[in-house]
Amino acid sequence: MGVVIGVFSHGIISMLLPTLKTFTGLDFGSLKIWHLIAFWVAAFNFKPYLNRNKPDAKIEAAIDQIKRMESSGQITKSQAKVHYHNLSLRVLESVTLSGSASSARGTSSNS
């Protein structure tokens, strides 16, 4: 997406270059297509980079629900441990299933 927007913005800047030359102190003519592509690729990857270590929102919601239930007395500490264990099993199962699906399609690094 960043490459497409970079190429598109280079075309827009090229079309508007005569108007943009009226701004003193800014030389839009020196911007090459590679500058714009690099800028937009970095811009589109900035938010995912910041969120790279955050768990899935569904997992966080499930953990918060277990904590709320335990703190309100709806479940005991041992029942909460069982819920955490079941949650971890479901997460691992989904990771395993998604990994086996990609290897079944032939996208594994072993093929």
Backbone as JSON Lines, residues from 0, in Angstrom:
{"i":0,"aa":"M","n":[0.82,-1.19,0.0],"ca":[0.0,0.0,0.0],"c":[0.87,1.25,0.0]}
{"i":1,"aa":"G","n":[1.97,1.21,0.76],"ca":[2.86,2.35,0.82],"c":[3.5,2.66,-0.53]}
{"i":2,"aa":"V","n":[3.8,1.6,-1.28],"ca":[4.4,1.79,-2.61],"c":[3.41,2.48,-3.54]}
{"i":3,"aa":"V","n":[2.17,2.03,-3.52],"ca":[1.13,2.6,-4.39],"c":[0.9,4.08,-4.04]}
{"i":4,"aa":"I","n":[0.75,4.37,-2.76],"ca":[0.52,5.75,-2.34],"c":[1.76,6.61,-2.64]}
{"i":5,"aa":"G","n":[2.96,6.04,-2.5],"ca":[4.18,6.77,-2.83],"c":[4.24,7.14,-4.3]}
{"i":6,"aa":"V","n":[3.91,6.2,-5.17],"ca":[3.9,6.48,-6.61],"c":[2.81,7.5,-6.94]}
{"i":7,"aa":"F","n":[1.64,7.33,-6.32],"ca":[0.53,8.25,-6.55],"c":[0.88,9.66,-6.09]}
{"i":8,"aa":"S","n":[1.47,9.78,-4.9],"ca":[1.83,11.11,-4.4],"c":[2.93,11.74,-5.25]}
{"i":9,"aa":"H","n":[3.83,10.93,-5.79],"ca":[4.85,11.47,-6.7],"c":[4.2,12.05,-7.95]}
{"i":10,"aa":"G","n":[3.19,11.36,-8.47],"ca":[2.47,11.87,-9.64],"c":[1.75,13.17,-9.33]}
{"i":11,"aa":"I","n":[1.12,13.25,-8.17],"ca":[0.41,14.48,-7.77],"c":[1.4,15.62,-7.6]}
{"i":12,"aa":"I","n":[2.52,15.35,-6.94],"ca":[3.53,16.41,-6.75],"c":[4.08,16.85,-8.1]}
{"i":13,"aa":"S","n":[4.31,15.92,-9.01],"ca":[4.82,16.27,-10.33],"c":[3.84,17.15,-11.09]}
{"i":14,"aa":"M","n":[2.54,16.85,-10.94],"ca":[1.53,17.66,-11.63],"c":[1.45,19.06,-11.03]}
{"i":15,"aa":"L","n":[1.6,19.16,-9.72],"ca":[1.46,20.44,-9.04],"c":[2.79,21.17,-8.85]}
{"i":16,"aa":"L","n":[3.86,20.65,-9.45],"ca":[5.19,21.23,-9.26],"c":[5.27,22.71,-9.62]}
{"i":17,"aa":"P","n":[4.66,23.17,-10.71],"ca":[4.74,24.61,-11.0],"c":[4.13,25.47,-9.88]}
{"i":18,"aa":"T","n":[3.05,25.0,-9.3],"ca":[2.42,25.74,-8.19],"c":[3.26,25.61,-6.93]}
{"i":19,"aa":"L","n":[3.8,24.42,-6.68],"ca":[4.58,24.2,-5.47],"c":[5.91,24.94,-5.48]}
{"i":20,"aa":"K","n":[6.4,25.32,-6.67],"ca":[7.66,26.06,-6.75],"c":[7.53,27.47,-6.19]}
{"i":21,"aa":"T","n":[6.3,27.94,-6.01],"ca":[6.11,29.28,-5.48],"c":[6.43,29.36,-3.99]}
{"i":22,"aa":"F","n":[6.43,28.2,-3.3],"ca":[6.79,28.18,-1.89],"c":[8.3,28.31,-1.75]}
{"i":23,"aa":"T","n":[8.73,29.34,-1.07],"ca":[10.17,29.54,-0.88],"c":[10.64,28.69,0.3]}
{"i":24,"aa":"G","n":[11.83,28.18,0.2],"ca":[12.4,27.37,1.25],"c":[12.1,25.89,1.12]}
{"i":25,"aa":"L","n":[11.15,25.53,0.28],"ca":[10.81,24.13,0.07],"c":[11.05,23.77,-1.39]}
{"i":26,"aa":"D","n":[11.88,22.77,-1.63],"ca":[12.18,22.35,-2.99],"c":[11.53,21.0,-3.25]}
{"i":27,"aa":"F","n":[10.29,21.03,-3.71],"ca":[9.57,19.78,-3.99],"c":[10.12,19.06,-5.21]}
{"i":28,"aa":"G","n":[10.85,19.77,-6.05],"ca":[11.43,19.15,-7.23],"c":[12.53,18.16,-6.89]}
{"i":29,"aa":"S","n":[13.14,18.31,-5.72],"ca":[14.22,17.39,-5.35],"c":[13.7,16.08,-4.76]}
{"i":30,"aa":"L","n":[12.4,16.0,-4.5],"ca":[11.82,14.75,-4.0],"c":[11.75,13.73,-5.13]}
{"i":31,"aa":"K","n":[12.42,12.63,-4.93],"ca":[12.39,11.55,-5.91],"c":[11.3,10.55,-5.51]}
{"i":32,"aa":"I","n":[10.94,9.71,-6.45],"ca":[9.9,8.72,-6.2],"c":[10.28,7.79,-5.05]}
{"i":33,"aa":"W","n":[11.58,7.49,-4.93],"ca":[12.03,6.59,-3.87],"c":[11.87,7.21,-2.49]}
{"i":34,"aa":"H","n":[12.01,8.54,-2.41],"ca":[11.78,9.21,-1.12],"c":[10.32,9.03,-0.68]}
{"i":35,"aa":"L","n":[9.42,9.25,-1.61],"ca":[8.0,9.15,-1.28],"c":[7.57,7.72,-0.98]}
{"i":36,"aa":"I","n":[8.09,6.77,-1.73],"ca":[7.77,5.36,-1.46],"c":[8.27,4.97,-0.08]}
{"i":37,"aa":"A","n":[9.51,5.34,0.25],"ca":[10.05,5.01,1.57],"c":[9.25,5.68,2.68]}
{"i":38,"aa":"F","n":[8.85,6.94,2.48],"ca":[8.06,7.63,3.48],"c":[6.74,6.93,3.72]}
{"i":39,"aa":"W","n":[6.01,6.59,2.66],"ca":[4.69,5.99,2.82],"c":[4.77,4.56,3.33]}
{"i":40,"aa":"V","n":[5.79,3.8,2.94],"ca":[5.95,2.45,3.49],"c":[6.19,2.54,4.99]}
{"i":41,"aa":"A","n":[7.05,3.46,5.42],"ca":[7.3,3.65,6.84],"c":[6.04,4.13,7.56]}
{"i":42,"aa":"A","n":[5.3,5.04,6.95],"ca":[4.09,5.58,7.57],"c":[3.04,4.49,7.76]}
{"i":43,"aa":"F","n":[2.87,3.61,6.77],"ca":[1.87,2.56,6.89],"c":[2.29,1.45,7.86]}
{"i":44,"aa":"N","n":[3.57,1.33,8.14],"ca":[4.04,0.3,9.06],"c":[4.3,0.81,10.46]}
{"i":45,"aa":"F","n":[4.11,2.09,10.71],"ca":[4.41,2.68,12.01],"c":[3.49,2.14,13.11]}
{"i":46,"aa":"K","n":[2.19,2.16,12.88],"ca":[1.24,1.69,13.9],"c":[1.39,0.18,14.16]}
{"i":47,"aa":"P","n":[1.48,-0.67,13.12],"ca":[1.7,-2.09,13.41],"c":[3.01,-2.34,14.17]}
{"i":48,"aa":"Y","n":[4.03,-1.53,13.9],"ca":[5.3,-1.68,14.62],"c":[5.11,-1.38,16.1]}
{"i":49,"aa":"L","n":[4.35,-0.33,16.42],"ca":[4.11,0.02,17.82],"c":[3.27,-1.03,18.53]}
{"i":50,"aa":"N","n":[2.38,-1.72,17.81],"ca":[1.48,-2.71,18.41],"c":[2.0,-4.14,18.28]}
{"i":51,"aa":"R","n":[3.25,-4.31,17.92],"ca":[3.76,-5.65,17.62],"c":[3.76,-6.59,18.82]}
{"i":52,"aa":"N","n":[3.86,-6.08,20.03],"ca":[3.93,-6.93,21.22],"c":[2.61,-7.02,21.97]}
{"i":53,"aa":"K","n":[1.56,-6.42,21.44],"ca":[0.27,-6.46,22.11],"c":[-0.48,-7.73,21.72]}
{"i":54,"aa":"P","n":[-1.08,-8.4,22.71],"ca":[-1.86,-9.6,22.38],"c":[-3.18,-9.21,21.68]}
{"i":55,"aa":"D","n":[-3.81,-10.2,21.14],"ca":[-5.1,-10.0,20.47],"c":[-6.12,-9.44,21.47]}
{"i":56,"aa":"A","n":[-6.97,-8.56,21.01],"ca":[-7.96,-7.91,21.88],"c":[-8.93,-8.93,22.47]}
{"i":57,"aa":"K","n":[-9.24,-10.0,21.73],"ca":[-10.14,-11.03,22.25],"c":[-9.52,-11.76,23.43]}
{"i":58,"aa":"I","n":[-8.21,-11.98,23.35],"ca":[-7.52,-12.66,24.45],"c":[-7.49,-11.76,25.68]}
{"i":59,"aa":"E","n":[-7.19,-10.48,25.47],"ca":[-7.19,-9.54,26.59],"c":[-8.56,-9.45,27.23]}
{"i":60,"aa":"A","n":[-9.62,-9.45,26.42],"ca":[-10.99,-9.38,26.95],"c":[-11.31,-10.62,27.77]}
{"i":61,"aa":"A","n":[-10.87,-11.78,27.3],"ca":[-11.13,-13.03,28.04],"c":[-10.38,-13.02,29.37]}
{"i":62,"aa":"I","n":[-9.15,-12.56,29.38],"ca":[-8.38,-12.48,30.62],"c":[-9.03,-11.51,31.59]}
{"i":63,"aa":"D","n":[-9.45,-10.35,31.08],"ca":[-10.13,-9.37,31.94],"c":[-11.42,-9.94,32.52]}
{"i":64,"aa":"Q","n":[-12.16,-10.7,31.73],"ca":[-13.41,-11.31,32.2],"c":[-13.14,-12.3,33.33]}
{"i":65,"aa":"I","n":[-12.09,-13.11,33.17],"ca":[-11.75,-14.07,34.21],"c":[-11.35,-13.33,35.49]}
{"i":66,"aa":"K","n":[-10.57,-12.26,35.35],"ca":[-10.16,-11.47,36.52],"c":[-11.36,-10.85,37.21]}
{"i":67,"aa":"R","n":[-12.31,-10.32,36.43],"ca":[-13.51,-9.72,37.01],"c":[-14.35,-10.76,37.76]}
{"i":68,"aa":"M","n":[-14.49,-11.91,37.14],"ca":[-15.29,-12.97,37.77],"c":[-14.64,-13.42,39.08]}
{"i":69,"aa":"E","n":[-13.31,-13.51,39.08],"ca":[-12.61,-13.94,40.29],"c":[-12.7,-12.87,41.38]}
{"i":70,"aa":"S","n":[-12.52,-11.61,40.99],"ca":[-12.54,-10.55,42.0],"c":[-13.94,-10.32,42.56]}
{"i":71,"aa":"S","n":[-14.98,-10.6,41.78],"ca":[-16.34,-10.42,42.27],"c":[-16.85,-11.63,43.05]}
{"i":72,"aa":"G","n":[-16.06,-12.7,43.07],"ca":[-16.45,-13.88,43.84],"c":[-17.31,-14.86,43.08]}
{"i":73,"aa":"Q","n":[-17.49,-14.66,41.78],"ca":[-18.3,-15.59,40.99],"c":[-17.59,-16.93,40.81]}
{"i":74,"aa":"I","n":[-16.25,-16.9,40.77],"ca":[-15.47,-18.13,40.65],"c":[-14.35,-18.09,41.68]}
{"i":75,"aa":"T","n":[-13.86,-19.26,42.05],"ca":[-12.76,-19.35,43.01],"c":[-11.43,-19.22,42.27]}
{"i":76,"aa":"K","n":[-10.36,-19.12,43.06],"ca":[-9.04,-19.0,42.46],"c":[-8.68,-20.24,41.64]}
{"i":77,"aa":"S","n":[-9.05,-21.4,42.13],"ca":[-8.75,-22.64,41.39],"c":[-9.58,-22.72,40.1]}
{"i":78,"aa":"Q","n":[-10.83,-22.22,40.14],"ca":[-11.63,-22.19,38.92],"c":[-11.05,-21.19,37.92]}
{"i":79,"aa":"A","n":[-10.51,-20.08,38.43],"ca":[-9.88,-19.11,37.54],"c":[-8.67,-19.73,36.85]}
{"i":80,"aa":"K","n":[-7.89,-20.52,37.6],"ca":[-6.74,-21.2,37.0],"c":[-7.17,-22.13,35.88]}
{"i":81,"aa":"V","n":[-8.29,-22.83,36.1],"ca":[-8.82,-23.73,35.06],"c":[-9.23,-22.93,33.84]}
{"i":82,"aa":"H","n":[-9.88,-21.78,34.05],"ca":[-10.28,-20.93,32.93],"c":[-9.05,-20.42,32.16]}
{"i":83,"aa":"Y","n":[-8.01,-19.99,32.9],"ca":[-6.77,-19.55,32.24],"c":[-6.15,-20.68,31.43]}
{"i":84,"aa":"H","n":[-6.18,-21.88,32.01],"ca":[-5.62,-23.04,31.31],"c":[-6.4,-23.32,30.03]}
{"i":85,"aa":"N","n":[-7.73,-23.31,30.12],"ca":[-8.56,-23.55,28.93],"c":[-8.35,-22.47,27.88]}
{"i":86,"aa":"L","n":[-8.21,-21.24,28.33],"ca":[-7.94,-20.14,27.39],"c":[-6.61,-20.34,26.68]}
{"i":87,"aa":"S","n":[-5.59,-20.71,27.43],"ca":[-4.28,-20.94,26.81],"c":[-4.33,-22.09,25.81]}
{"i":88,"aa":"L","n":[-5.1,-23.13,26.13],"ca":[-5.24,-24.25,25.2],"c":[-5.93,-23.82,23.91]}
{"i":89,"aa":"R","n":[-6.97,-23.0,24.04],"ca":[-7.67,-22.51,22.84],"c":[-6.77,-21.62,21.99]}
{"i":90,"aa":"V","n":[-5.97,-20.79,22.64],"ca":[-5.05,-19.92,21.89],"c":[-4.01,-20.77,21.16]}
{"i":91,"aa":"L","n":[-3.44,-21.74,21.87],"ca":[-2.45,-22.61,21.23],"c":[-3.07,-23.43,20.11]}
{"i":92,"aa":"E","n":[-4.31,-23.86,20.28],"ca":[-5.0,-24.62,19.23],"c":[-5.2,-23.76,17.99]}
{"i":93,"aa":"S","n":[-5.58,-22.49,18.19],"ca":[-5.8,-21.62,17.03],"c":[-4.48,-21.33,16.32]}
{"i":94,"aa":"V","n":[-3.4,-21.2,17.08],"ca":[-2.09,-20.99,16.46],"c":[-1.67,-22.23,15.7]}
{"i":95,"aa":"T","n":[-1.9,-23.39,16.3],"ca":[-1.55,-24.65,15.65],"c":[-2.37,-24.85,14.38]}
{"i":96,"aa":"L","n":[-3.67,-24.56,14.46],"ca":[-4.53,-24.72,13.29],"c":[-4.14,-23.77,12.18]}
{"i":97,"aa":"S","n":[-3.84,-22.52,12.51],"ca":[-3.46,-21.57,11.46],"c":[-2.11,-21.95,10.87]}
{"i":98,"aa":"G","n":[-1.21,-22.51,11.68],"ca":[0.08,-22.96,11.16],"c":[-0.05,-24.17,10.26]}
{"i":99,"aa":"S","n":[-0.94,-25.1,10.62],"ca":[-1.13,-26.29,9.79],"c":[-1.87,-25.94,8.51]}
{"i":100,"aa":"A","n":[-2.73,-24.93,8.56],"ca":[-3.44,-24.52,7.34],"c":[-2.47,-23.91,6.35]}
{"i":101,"aa":"S","n":[-1.51,-23.12,6.83],"ca":[-0.55,-22.52,5.89],"c":[0.4,-23.57,5.33]}
{"i":102,"aa":"S","n":[0.76,-24.58,6.13],"ca":[1.64,-25.62,5.61],"c":[0.88,-26.53,4.65]}
{"i":103,"aa":"A","n":[-0.44,-26.68,4.83],"ca":[-1.24,-27.47,3.91],"c":[-1.35,-26.78,2.57]}
{"i":104,"aa":"R","n":[-1.3,-25.45,2.56],"ca":[-1.35,-24.71,1.31],"c":[-0.01,-24.67,0.6]}
{"i":105,"aa":"G","n":[1.03,-25.15,1.28],"ca":[2.34,-25.16,0.65],"c":[3.12,-23.89,0.91]}
{"i":106,"aa":"T","n":[2.74,-23.1,1.91],"ca":[3.46,-21.88,2.19],"c":[4.48,-22.07,3.29]}
{"i":107,"aa":"S","n":[4.66,-23.28,3.73],"ca":[5.63,-23.55,4.78],"c":[7.05,-23.4,4.24]}
{"i":108,"aa":"S","n":[7.98,-23.11,5.12],"ca":[9.37,-22.94,4.68],"c":[10.03,-24.27,4.36]}
{"i":109,"aa":"N","n":[9.37,-25.39,4.73],"ca":[9.92,-26.71,4.45],"c":[9.62,-27.18,3.04]}
{"i":110,"aa":"S","n":[8.73,-26.52,2.33],"ca":[8.38,-27.01,1.0],"c":[9.22,-26.41,-0.07]}
